[in-house]
Amino acid sequence: MKSMFLALWQYRHFIFSSIRGELKSRFARSRLGALWFVVHPLAQATIFALVLAEVLGAKLPNITNKAAYPIYLMAGTAAWGLFTEILNRCINIFIEYSGVLKKISFPRLCLPVIVWGSALLNHVLLLAAIAVVFLFFDHYPGIAWLIIPLGILLISLFAFGLGVLLGILNVFSRDVGQVMTVITQIWFWLTPIVYPYEIVPANLRWLAELNPMVPLVRIYQDALLYNRLPDFSSLLIPSGIAIVFFMLSFILFRKASPELVDVL
């Protein structure tokens, strides 16, 4: 495993230039360019807020601020967006770049790392845009916002580890990617993002307790809306899961790497 990290370090300039090139190529002919990374998730959160808050009258318990639900929603979708962008792209990255892998010699693990770096950059831009939007709600940053990097680290570790594991399996069986598309949609609705955790029926709370994304998303919700630190004891299991998946992804990649290009 040490050799894999050393190889990534030796190709760090390739990784950085690839991240920059990927961002440029996505919106080479677009007038708004990288702003689309921000516009899409903000538009999705706005639509949810309008439909659920204004039309259906959804609101958070014990909070009278009318802007509380949109803020809660934007915080949750930002966290979930980081997770799904890394996860979904890592699942398909080896298939997407199969032609490059067959023609150019470089550490294959560079590809998911490039995805990781690109997603983190997009996420930082999104958080900056969300902070500006919050100002229009008279909602200002608090000291608890400083905990967000911890949420970014844990969510991205989990998404990267799980994504690389599934990405390798997806090379050998393309059904993996199709199945995960369905699972991700179900997973989204099992995570309190568009609804508060408090309204989950008591007999279904066990599903939330088994869902590692619940406490990870709540890092964002607690910090950005309530300006409070998370319950760190609730992060122990998700942190352990994220680290285990991250380490397993390197182990499986090392074993499957010799056959990866042949199968592609």
C-alpha positions as CSV (number, residue, x, y, z in Angstrom):
1,M,0.0,0.0,0.0
2,K,2.9,2.3,0.7
3,S,4.1,1.9,-2.9
4,M,0.6,3.0,-4.1
5,F,0.8,6.2,-2.1
6,L,4.3,6.9,-3.4
7,A,3.2,6.4,-6.9
8,L,0.4,8.9,-6.4
9,W,2.8,11.3,-5.0
10,Q,5.2,10.9,-7.9
11,Y,2.3,11.7,-10.3
12,R,0.9,14.5,-8.2
13,H,1.6,17.1,-11.0
14,F,-0.3,14.8,-13.4
15,I,-3.2,14.6,-11.0
16,F,-3.4,18.4,-10.4
17,S,-3.2,19.2,-14.1
18,S,-5.8,16.6,-14.9
19,I,-8.2,18.1,-12.3
20,R,-7.7,21.5,-13.9
21,G,-8.1,20.1,-17.4
22,E,-11.2,18.2,-16.5
23,L,-12.8,21.3,-15.1
24,K,-11.9,23.3,-18.2
25,S,-13.1,20.7,-20.6
26,R,-16.5,20.3,-19.0
27,F,-17.5,23.9,-19.7
28,A,-15.1,24.8,-22.5
29,R,-18.0,26.3,-24.6
30,S,-20.1,27.5,-21.7
31,R,-20.4,31.2,-20.9
32,L,-21.1,30.5,-17.2
33,G,-18.3,27.9,-16.9
34,A,-17.7,26.6,-13.4
35,L,-20.8,28.4,-12.1
36,W,-22.9,25.5,-13.4
37,F,-21.3,23.4,-10.6
38,V,-23.1,25.8,-8.2
39,V,-26.3,26.5,-10.2
40,H,-27.4,22.9,-10.5
41,P,-27.4,22.0,-6.8
42,L,-28.8,25.4,-5.7
43,A,-31.6,25.1,-8.3
44,Q,-32.4,21.6,-7.0
45,A,-32.5,22.8,-3.4
46,T,-34.6,25.8,-4.4
47,I,-37.2,23.6,-6.1
48,F,-37.4,21.3,-3.1
49,A,-37.8,24.3,-0.8
50,L,-40.5,25.9,-2.9
51,V,-42.5,22.7,-3.4
52,L,-42.2,21.4,0.2
53,A,-42.1,24.6,2.2
54,E,-44.4,26.9,0.2
55,V,-46.8,24.4,-1.4
56,L,-46.9,21.6,1.1
57,G,-46.2,23.8,4.2
58,A,-43.2,21.8,5.4
59,K,-41.3,23.4,8.2
60,L,-38.9,22.4,11.0
61,P,-40.1,21.7,14.5
62,N,-39.5,24.4,17.2
63,I,-38.2,26.9,14.7
64,T,-40.3,29.9,13.6
65,N,-37.8,31.4,11.1
66,K,-39.3,31.0,7.6
67,A,-35.9,30.6,6.1
68,A,-35.0,27.7,8.4
69,Y,-36.3,25.0,6.1
70,P,-34.5,26.2,2.9
71,I,-31.3,26.5,4.9
72,Y,-31.7,23.0,6.3
73,L,-32.4,21.7,2.8
74,M,-29.4,23.4,1.2
75,A,-27.1,22.1,4.0
76,G,-28.3,18.6,3.5
77,T,-28.2,18.6,-0.3
78,A,-24.7,20.0,-0.2
79,A,-23.4,17.2,2.0
80,W,-25.3,14.6,-0.1
81,G,-24.1,16.1,-3.4
82,L,-20.5,15.7,-2.3
83,F,-21.1,12.1,-1.4
84,T,-22.9,11.1,-4.6
85,E,-20.6,13.0,-7.0
86,I,-17.5,11.1,-5.7
87,L,-19.4,7.8,-5.4
88,N,-21.1,7.8,-8.8
89,R,-18.0,9.0,-10.7
90,C,-15.7,6.5,-9.0
91,I,-18.1,3.7,-9.9
92,N,-17.8,4.5,-13.6
93,I,-14.4,6.1,-13.9
94,F,-12.5,3.0,-15.0
95,I,-15.0,2.2,-17.7
96,E,-15.2,5.9,-18.7
97,Y,-11.4,6.0,-19.3
98,S,-10.9,2.5,-20.5
99,G,-9.3,3.8,-23.8
100,V,-6.8,5.9,-21.9
101,L,-5.9,3.0,-19.5
102,K,-5.1,0.8,-22.5
103,K,-2.9,3.4,-24.3
104,I,-1.1,5.3,-21.5
105,S,1.0,3.9,-18.7
106,F,0.3,5.7,-15.3
107,P,-0.9,4.6,-11.9
108,R,-4.5,3.7,-12.5
109,L,-5.5,4.9,-9.0
110,C,-4.9,8.4,-10.3
111,L,-8.3,8.4,-11.9
112,P,-10.4,8.2,-8.8
113,V,-8.1,10.6,-7.0
114,I,-8.7,13.1,-9.9
115,V,-12.4,12.6,-9.4
116,W,-12.0,13.2,-5.7
117,G,-10.0,16.4,-6.2
118,S,-12.5,17.7,-8.8
119,A,-15.4,17.0,-6.5
120,L,-13.8,18.7,-3.6
121,L,-13.1,21.8,-5.6
122,N,-16.7,21.9,-6.9
123,H,-17.9,21.5,-3.3
124,V,-15.9,24.4,-2.0
125,L,-17.4,26.6,-4.7
126,L,-20.9,25.4,-3.8
127,L,-20.3,26.2,-0.1
128,A,-19.1,29.7,-1.0
129,A,-22.3,30.2,-3.0
130,I,-24.5,28.8,-0.2
131,A,-22.9,31.2,2.2
132,V,-23.8,34.1,0.0
133,V,-27.4,32.9,-0.4
134,F,-27.6,32.6,3.4
135,L,-26.8,36.3,3.7
136,F,-30.1,37.1,1.8
137,F,-31.9,35.2,4.6
138,D,-30.1,37.2,7.2
139,H,-28.4,34.0,8.3
140,Y,-24.7,34.7,9.0
141,P,-21.8,32.3,9.5
142,G,-21.0,31.1,13.1
143,I,-18.1,29.5,14.8
144,A,-19.6,26.1,14.3
145,W,-19.1,26.4,10.5
146,L,-15.4,25.6,11.2
147,I,-16.4,22.0,11.7
148,I,-17.5,21.7,8.0
149,P,-14.0,20.5,6.9
150,L,-14.4,17.5,9.2
151,G,-17.7,16.7,7.4
152,I,-16.0,17.1,4.0
153,L,-13.2,14.8,5.1
154,L,-15.4,12.0,6.4
155,I,-18.0,12.1,3.6
156,S,-15.3,12.2,0.9
157,L,-13.3,9.3,2.5
158,F,-16.5,7.2,2.7
159,A,-17.6,8.0,-0.9
160,F,-14.1,7.5,-2.3
161,G,-13.6,4.1,-0.5
162,L,-17.0,2.8,-1.4
163,G,-16.8,4.2,-4.9
164,V,-13.5,2.6,-5.8
165,L,-14.6,-0.7,-4.4
166,L,-17.8,-0.7,-6.4
167,G,-15.9,0.8,-9.4
168,I,-13.6,-2.2,-9.5
169,L,-16.5,-4.6,-9.2
170,N,-18.4,-2.6,-11.9
171,V,-15.5,-3.4,-14.4
172,F,-16.1,-7.1,-13.9
173,S,-19.9,-6.9,-13.7
174,R,-21.7,-3.8,-15.2
175,D,-24.8,-4.6,-13.2
176,V,-23.1,-3.0,-10.2
177,G,-23.4,0.5,-11.6
178,Q,-27.1,-0.1,-12.5
179,V,-28.0,-1.5,-9.1
180,M,-26.2,1.4,-7.3
181,T,-28.3,4.0,-9.3
182,V,-31.4,2.5,-7.7
183,I,-29.8,2.1,-4.2
184,T,-28.6,5.7,-4.2
185,Q,-32.1,7.0,-4.9
186,I,-33.5,4.9,-2.0
187,W,-30.6,5.9,0.2
188,F,-31.3,9.6,-0.4
189,W,-34.9,9.3,0.9
190,L,-33.8,7.2,3.9
191,T,-31.5,10.1,4.9
192,P,-33.2,13.1,6.6
193,I,-32.4,15.7,4.0
194,V,-35.8,16.9,2.8
195,Y,-37.4,16.1,6.1
196,P,-36.2,16.5,9.7
197,Y,-35.0,13.5,11.7
198,E,-37.5,14.3,14.4
199,I,-40.5,13.3,12.2
200,V,-39.2,9.8,11.5
201,P,-41.6,7.3,13.2
202,A,-40.1,5.6,16.3
203,N,-40.5,2.1,14.7
204,L,-38.3,3.2,11.8
205,R,-35.5,5.0,13.7
206,W,-33.4,1.8,13.5
207,L,-33.0,2.5,9.7
208,A,-31.5,5.9,10.5
209,E,-29.2,4.4,13.1
210,L,-27.9,1.9,10.5
211,N,-27.4,4.7,7.9
212,P,-23.8,6.1,8.2
213,M,-24.8,9.1,6.1
214,V,-27.3,10.4,8.7
215,P,-24.7,11.7,11.3
216,L,-22.5,12.9,8.4
217,V,-25.2,15.0,6.8
218,R,-26.2,16.3,10.3
219,I,-22.7,17.8,10.6
220,Y,-23.7,20.2,7.9
221,Q,-27.2,20.7,9.2
222,D,-26.1,21.4,12.7
223,A,-23.3,23.8,11.7
224,L,-25.0,25.7,8.9
225,L,-28.5,26.0,10.4
226,Y,-28.2,25.7,14.1
227,N,-24.6,26.9,14.5
228,R,-23.8,24.1,16.8
229,L,-21.2,21.4,16.9
230,P,-22.3,17.8,16.1
231,D,-22.5,15.0,18.7
232,F,-19.0,13.6,18.2
233,S,-20.0,10.3,19.8
234,S,-22.4,9.8,16.9
235,L,-19.5,10.2,14.4
236,L,-17.4,7.3,15.8
237,I,-19.1,4.5,13.8
238,P,-19.4,6.5,10.5
239,S,-15.7,7.5,10.8
240,G,-14.7,3.9,11.4
241,I,-16.8,2.8,8.4
242,A,-15.3,5.5,6.2
243,I,-11.7,4.6,7.1
244,V,-12.4,0.8,6.7
245,F,-13.8,1.4,3.2
246,F,-11.0,3.7,2.3
247,M,-8.4,1.1,3.3
248,L,-10.3,-1.8,1.7
249,S,-10.4,0.1,-1.6
250,F,-6.6,0.2,-1.8
251,I,-6.3,-3.5,-0.9
252,L,-8.8,-4.6,-3.5
253,F,-7.4,-2.3,-6.1
254,R,-3.9,-3.7,-5.6
255,K,-5.3,-7.2,-6.1
256,A,-7.5,-6.4,-9.1
257,S,-5.2,-4.0,-10.8
258,P,-3.3,-6.6,-13.0
259,E,-6.6,-7.8,-14.5
260,L,-8.4,-4.5,-14.7
261,V,-7.2,-3.4,-18.1
262,D,-7.6,-6.9,-19.6
263,V,-11.2,-7.0,-18.6
264,L,-11.8,-3.5,-19.9
